[in-house]
Amino acid sequence: MPVVQVHMRAGRSAEEKRQLINALTDAVVRVLGSKRERIVVLLDEIDPESWGQGGRLLIDELSDPEET
């Protein structure tokens, strides 16, 4: 049973998550030949205040217009 785990910033819509899970499942079926019903996809949503990159919190990056 393949398990795919994705860590991503919180805030995506249910439809975006639905599409992501479907696309990842399709890829595992195509590449590994696994049965679709046996594939598990876990989405781990992380709040921007709990995500650091480049020594800064993501929430700071999102609020700094010069960084976009």
C-alpha positions as CSV (number, residue, x, y, z in Angstrom):
1,M,0.0,0.0,0.0
2,P,1.8,3.2,-1.2
3,V,1.5,6.2,1.1
4,V,2.2,9.7,-0.3
5,Q,2.6,12.4,2.3
6,V,2.5,16.1,1.3
7,H,3.5,18.9,3.6
8,M,2.0,22.2,2.4
9,R,0.9,25.6,3.6
10,A,-2.6,25.7,5.0
11,G,-5.3,27.5,3.2
12,R,-6.0,25.5,0.0
13,S,-9.6,24.9,-0.9
14,A,-11.2,21.5,-0.7
15,E,-11.3,21.4,-4.5
16,E,-7.6,22.1,-4.8
17,K,-6.9,19.3,-2.3
18,R,-9.3,17.0,-4.2
19,Q,-7.4,17.6,-7.5
20,L,-4.0,17.2,-5.9
21,I,-5.0,13.9,-4.3
22,N,-6.4,12.6,-7.6
23,A,-3.3,13.7,-9.6
24,L,-1.0,12.1,-7.0
25,T,-3.0,8.9,-7.0
26,D,-3.0,8.8,-10.9
27,A,0.8,9.2,-10.8
28,V,1.3,6.3,-8.4
29,V,-1.0,4.1,-10.4
30,R,0.9,5.0,-13.6
31,V,4.5,4.7,-12.2
32,L,4.1,1.9,-9.6
33,G,1.2,0.0,-11.1
34,S,-0.6,0.0,-7.7
35,K,-4.3,-0.5,-7.4
36,R,-6.0,2.9,-7.0
37,E,-8.0,1.8,-4.0
38,R,-4.8,0.9,-2.1
39,I,-3.1,4.3,-2.4
40,V,-3.2,6.6,0.5
41,V,-2.5,10.3,0.2
42,L,-2.0,12.4,3.4
43,L,-2.1,16.2,3.3
44,D,-0.3,17.8,6.2
45,E,-1.3,21.4,6.3
46,I,1.0,23.7,8.2
47,D,0.1,27.2,9.3
48,P,2.4,30.0,8.1
49,E,3.4,30.9,11.6
50,S,4.7,27.3,12.0
51,W,6.7,27.2,8.7
52,G,10.2,28.7,8.5
53,Q,12.3,29.2,5.4
54,G,15.5,31.1,4.9
55,G,15.6,31.9,8.6
56,R,12.3,33.6,8.6
57,L,8.7,32.6,9.4
58,L,6.5,32.2,6.3
59,I,3.9,34.5,7.8
60,D,6.6,37.3,7.8
61,E,7.3,36.6,4.1
62,L,3.6,36.7,3.2
63,S,3.2,40.1,4.9
64,D,6.4,41.7,3.4
65,P,5.5,43.2,0.0
66,E,9.2,43.5,-0.9
67,E,9.7,39.7,-0.7
68,T,7.0,38.7,-3.2
